Amino acid sequence: MTALADPPVDRPAPTTPAASGRRRPRSRAGRTMRGGKLAYAFLAVAVLVSAFPFYWTIVAASRSNAELAQVPPALLPGRHLFRNFEAVVQEADIGKALLNSFIVSGSITVGTVLCCTLAGFAFAKLRFRGRGALLAITVGTMMIPPQLGVIPLFMLIAELQWANQLQAVILPGLVSAFGVFFMRQYLVQSLPDELIEAARVDGASTARVFWSIVVPIARPGMAVLGLLTFMAAWNDFFWPVVALSSSEPTVQVALRQLGGGYVHDQSVIMAGTLLGTLPVLLVFGLLGRQIVGGIMQGAVKG
């Protein structure tokens, strides 16, 4: 006699996100997560609030002074933008000021990024006597207001006969305590000791290790520090107005010459502000790609 087999039972096929027509957001590390409508709404509001001051600068720069005084104010760009730009060029030597600001900000940025990366590498990975004390002193200088050093610094540049010259603004800003601390913290986390030890075994010197290993790894951090340094140097007003004369102004010093008279022409002032803001946006666009590219390159696992 043959045993009767149990009749097959129809079991439902396992459902997958593709079969059900819905994709579930993935929350594990390294996978994509999707935000809800509330998150997108919050981001949209944040973007609008952040971009509105720049948009209002464009609107005010393209209007006349009388139109800006209207109630309610106009919220759309006008037709006086290029006329206001011409007024900026006539009232202030904005071309020379832009060139001076590029020279000052570019020199300070290159010097700060290079010197702070070198110092950060030394504090992060090299062993030498007094390293902790020197780092503490460097970080401690961040608590001193920069205004306290204006008088002795001006006496120094006067003794060197650098008054009313661009090097009086460039040289004091070539190194920053924040930059040293920032690069030190970045390299502690991003630079493995094994890479340095392997390079030492291969006979590489400290300079070769820095240029061949440290600089490629530190490129995203250097881009962030360069962007912050350029913006700070470009927007600096206090020290340039003390050290430089009206014949060698930077952008921020030249902007105070705009809109003179009994009634200040706010539209001309906003046009000059717009001209002074565009180079910063250009630098942000260039270094922003470098920052994102470096982060994505570091996120790829070999």
NORKA-V643977 format. One record per pair of residues at least 24 apart in sequence whose C-alpha atoms are under 10 Angstrom apart, sorted by the first residue. I is the first residue (numbers start at 0). J is the second residue. If there is no record, write none. Layout:
# NORKA-V643977
i->I j->J
i->I j->J
This chain:
# NORKA-V643977
i->29 j->298
i->29 j->299
i->53 j->273
i->53 j->276
i->55 j->269
i->56 j->266
i->56 j->268
i->56 j->269
i->56 j->270
i->56 j->271
i->56 j->272
i->56 j->273
i->56 j->276
i->57 j->266
i->57 j->269
i->57 j->270
i->57 j->272
i->57 j->273
i->58 j->266
i->58 j->269
i->58 j->270
i->59 j->265
i->59 j->266
i->59 j->267
i->59 j->268
i->59 j->269
i->59 j->270
i->59 j->273
i->60 j->84
i->60 j->265
i->60 j->266
i->60 j->267
i->60 j->268
i->60 j->269
i->60 j->270
i->60 j->271
i->60 j->272
i->60 j->273
i->60 j->274
i->61 j->266
i->61 j->267
i->61 j->269
i->61 j->270
i->62 j->265
i->62 j->266
i->62 j->267
i->62 j->269
i->62 j->270
i->63 j->264
i->63 j->265
i->63 j->266
i->63 j->267
i->64 j->262
i->64 j->263
i->64 j->264
i->64 j->265
i->64 j->266
i->64 j->267
i->65 j->264
i->65 j->265
i->65 j->266
i->66 j->266
i->67 j->264
i->67 j->265
i->67 j->266
i->68 j->265
i->79 j->266
i->79 j->267
i->79 j->270
i->80 j->266
i->80 j->267
i->80 j->269
i->80 j->270
i->81 j->270
i->82 j->267
i->82 j->270
i->83 j->264
i->83 j->266
i->83 j->267
i->83 j->268
i->83 j->269
i->83 j->270
i->83 j->271
i->84 j->266
i->84 j->267
i->84 j->268
i->84 j->269
i->84 j->270
i->84 j->271
i->84 j->273
i->84 j->274
i->85 j->267
i->85 j->270
i->85 j->271
i->86 j->257
i->86 j->258
i->86 j->266
i->86 j->267
i->86 j->268
i->86 j->270
i->86 j->271
i->87 j->253
i->87 j->254
i->87 j->256
i->87 j->257
i->87 j->258
i->87 j->266
i->87 j->267
i->87 j->268
i->87 j->269
i->87 j->270
i->87 j->271
i->87 j->272
i->87 j->274
i->88 j->257
i->88 j->267
i->88 j->271
i->89 j->257
i->90 j->253
i->90 j->254
i->90 j->256
i->90 j->257
i->90 j->258
i->90 j->259
i->90 j->267
i->91 j->245
i->91 j->248
i->91 j->250
i->91 j->252
i->91 j->253
i->91 j->254
i->91 j->255
i->91 j->256
i->91 j->257
i->91 j->258
i->91 j->271
i->92 j->245
i->92 j->246
i->92 j->247
i->92 j->248
i->92 j->249
i->92 j->250
i->92 j->253
i->92 j->254
i->92 j->256
i->93 j->248
i->93 j->249
i->93 j->250
i->93 j->251
i->93 j->252
i->93 j->253
i->93 j->254
i->93 j->271
i->93 j->274
i->93 j->275
i->94 j->249
i->94 j->250
i->94 j->253
i->95 j->246
i->95 j->247
i->95 j->248
i->95 j->249
i->95 j->250
i->95 j->253
i->96 j->245
i->96 j->246
i->96 j->247
i->96 j->248
i->96 j->249
i->96 j->250
i->96 j->251
i->96 j->252
i->96 j->253
i->96 j->254
i->96 j->275
i->97 j->233
i->97 j->248
i->97 j->249
i->97 j->250
i->97 j->251
i->97 j->253
i->97 j->274
i->97 j->275
i->97 j->278
i->98 j->248
i->98 j->249
i->98 j->250
i->99 j->165
i->99 j->233
i->99 j->247
i->99 j->248
i->99 j->249
i->99 j->250
i->100 j->165
i->100 j->229
i->100 j->232
i->100 j->233
i->100 j->234
i->100 j->235
i->100 j->247
i->100 j->248
i->100 j->249
i->100 j->250
i->100 j->251
i->100 j->252
i->100 j->275
i->100 j->278
i->101 j->229
i->101 j->232
i->101 j->233
i->101 j->249
i->101 j->250
i->101 j->278
i->102 j->165
i->102 j->166
i->102 j->169
i->102 j->233
i->102 j->249
i->103 j->165
i->103 j->166
i->103 j->167
i->103 j->168
i->103 j->169
i->103 j->170
i->103 j->172
i->103 j->229
i->103 j->232
i->103 j->233
i->103 j->239
i->103 j->249
i->104 j->168
i->104 j->169
i->104 j->172
i->104 j->225
i->104 j->228
i->104 j->229
i->104 j->230
i->104 j->231
i->104 j->232
i->104 j->233
i->104 j->234
i->104 j->235
i->104 j->249
i->105 j->169
i->105 j->225
i->105 j->228
i->105 j->229
i->105 j->232
i->105 j->233
i->106 j->166
i->106 j->169
i->106 j->170
i->106 j->172
i->106 j->173
i->106 j->229
i->106 j->232
i->107 j->168
i->107 j->169
i->107 j->170
i->107 j->171
i->107 j->172
i->107 j->173
i->107 j->174
i->107 j->175
i->107 j->225
i->107 j->228
i->107 j->229
i->107 j->231
i->107 j->232
i->107 j->233
i->108 j->169
i->108 j->172
i->108 j->173
i->108 j->174
i->108 j->221
i->108 j->224
i->108 j->225
i->108 j->226
i->108 j->227
i->108 j->228
i->108 j->229
i->108 j->230
i->108 j->231
i->108 j->232
i->109 j->173
i->109 j->174
i->109 j->221
i->109 j->225
i->109 j->228
i->109 j->229
i->110 j->169
i->110 j->170
i->110 j->172
i->110 j->173
i->110 j->174
i->110 j->175
i->110 j->225
i->111 j->172
i->111 j->173
i->111 j->174
i->111 j->175
i->111 j->176
i->111 j->178
i->111 j->179
i->111 j->221
i->111 j->224
i->111 j->225
i->111 j->228
i->111 j->229
i->112 j->173
i->112 j->174
i->112 j->175
i->112 j->178
i->112 j->179
i->112 j->182
i->112 j->220
i->112 j->221
i->112 j->222
i->112 j->223
i->112 j->224
i->112 j->225
i->112 j->226
i->112 j->228
i->113 j->173
i->113 j->174
i->113 j->178
i->113 j->214
i->113 j->221
i->113 j->225
i->114 j->173
i->114 j->174
i->114 j->175
i->114 j->178
i->114 j->179
i->115 j->173
i->115 j->174
i->115 j->175
i->115 j->176
i->115 j->177
i->115 j->178
i->115 j->179
i->115 j->180
i->115 j->181
i->115 j->182
i->115 j->183
i->115 j->221
i->115 j->224
i->116 j->178
i->116 j->179
i->116 j->180
i->116 j->181
i->116 j->182
i->116 j->183
i->116 j->185
i->116 j->186
i->116 j->209
i->116 j->213
i->116 j->214
i->116 j->217
i->116 j->218
i->116 j->220
i->116 j->221
i->116 j->224
i->117 j->179
i->117 j->182
i->117 j->183
i->117 j->206
i->117 j->209
i->117 j->210
i->117 j->213
i->117 j->214
i->118 j->174
i->118 j->176
i->118 j->178
i->118 j->179
i->118 j->180
i->118 j->182
i->118 j->183
i->119 j->178
i->119 j->179
i->119 j->180
i->119 j->181
i->119 j->182
i->119 j->183
i->119 j->184
i->119 j->185
i->119 j->186
i->119 j->187
i->120 j->179
i->120 j->182
i->120 j->183
i->120 j->184
i->120 j->185
i->120 j->186
i->120 j->187
i->120 j->190
i->120 j->209
i->120 j->213
i->120 j->214
i->120 j->217
i->121 j->179
i->121 j->183
i->121 j->186
i->121 j->205
i->121 j->209
i->122 j->179
i->122 j->180
i->122 j->182
i->122 j->183
i->122 j->184
i->122 j->186
i->122 j->187
i->123 j->180
i->123 j->182
i->123 j->183
i->123 j->184
i->123 j->185
i->123 j->186
i->123 j->187
i->123 j->188
i->123 j->190
i->124 j->183
i->124 j->186
i->124 j->187
i->124 j->190
i->124 j->191
i->124 j->192
i->124 j->195
i->125 j->205
i->134 j->176
i->134 j->179
i->134 j->180
i->134 j->183
i->135 j->180
i->136 j->176
i->137 j->175
i->137 j->176
i->137 j->177
i->137 j->179
i->137 j->180
i->138 j->175
i->138 j->176
i->138 j->177
i->138 j->178
i->138 j->179
i->138 j->180
i->139 j->176
i->140 j->175
i->140 j->176
i->140 j->177
i->141 j->175
i->141 j->176
i->141 j->177
i->145 j->237
i->145 j->238
i->146 j->237
i->146 j->238
i->149 j->237
i->149 j->238
i->149 j->241
i->149 j->242
i->150 j->241
i->152 j->238
i->152 j->242
i->153 j->238
i->153 j->241
i->153 j->242
i->156 j->242
i->157 j->242
i->161 j->242
i->161 j->243
i->162 j->241
i->162 j->242
i->162 j->243
i->162 j->244
i->163 j->239
i->163 j->240
i->163 j->241
i->163 j->242
i->163 j->243
i->163 j->244
i->163 j->245
i->163 j->246
i->163 j->247
i->163 j->248
i->164 j->239
i->164 j->242
i->164 j->243
i->164 j->244
i->164 j->246
i->164 j->247
i->164 j->248
i->165 j->239
i->165 j->242
i->165 j->243
i->165 j->247
i->165 j->248
i->165 j->249
i->166 j->242
i->166 j->243
i->167 j->238
i->167 j->239
i->167 j->241
i->167 j->242
i->167 j->243
i->168 j->232
i->168 j->235
i->168 j->238
i->168 j->239
i->168 j->240
i->168 j->241
i->168 j->242
i->168 j->243
i->169 j->232
i->169 j->239
i->171 j->238
i->172 j->228
i->172 j->232
i->173 j->228
i->175 j->228
i->177 j->224
i->177 j->228
i->178 j->220
i->178 j->221
i->178 j->224
i->178 j->225
i->178 j->227
i->178 j->228
i->179 j->224
i->181 j->220
i->181 j->221
i->181 j->223
i->181 j->224
i->182 j->217
i->182 j->220
i->182 j->221
i->182 j->223
i->182 j->224
i->184 j->220
i->185 j->216
i->185 j->217
i->185 j->219
i->185 j->220
i->185 j->221
i->186 j->213
i->186 j->216
i->186 j->217
i->186 j->220
i->189 j->213
i->189 j->216
i->189 j->217
i->189 j->220
i->189 j->297
i->190 j->216
i->190 j->217
i->191 j->216
i->215 j->293
i->216 j->293
i->216 j->296
i->216 j->297
i->217 j->293
i->218 j->289
i->218 j->290
i->218 j->292
i->218 j->293
i->218 j->294
i->219 j->286
i->219 j->287
i->219 j->288
i->219 j->289
i->219 j->290
i->219 j->291
i->219 j->292
i->219 j->293
i->219 j->294
i->219 j->295
i->219 j->296
i->219 j->297
i->220 j->289
i->220 j->290
i->220 j->293
i->220 j->294
i->221 j->286
i->221 j->289
i->221 j->290
i->222 j->283
i->222 j->285
i->222 j->286
i->222 j->287
i->222 j->288
i->222 j->289
i->222 j->290
i->222 j->291
i->222 j->293
i->223 j->283
i->223 j->286
i->223 j->287
i->223 j->289
i->223 j->290
i->225 j->282
i->225 j->283
i->225 j->286
i->226 j->279
i->226 j->282
i->226 j->283
i->226 j->284
i->226 j->285
i->226 j->286
i->226 j->287
i->226 j->290
i->227 j->283
i->229 j->279
i->229 j->282
i->229 j->283
i->230 j->276
i->230 j->278
i->230 j->279
i->230 j->280
i->230 j->282
i->230 j->283
i->233 j->275
i->233 j->276
i->233 j->278
i->233 j->279
i->234 j->275
i->234 j->276
i->234 j->279
i->249 j->275
i->250 j->274
i->250 j->275
i->250 j->276
i->251 j->275
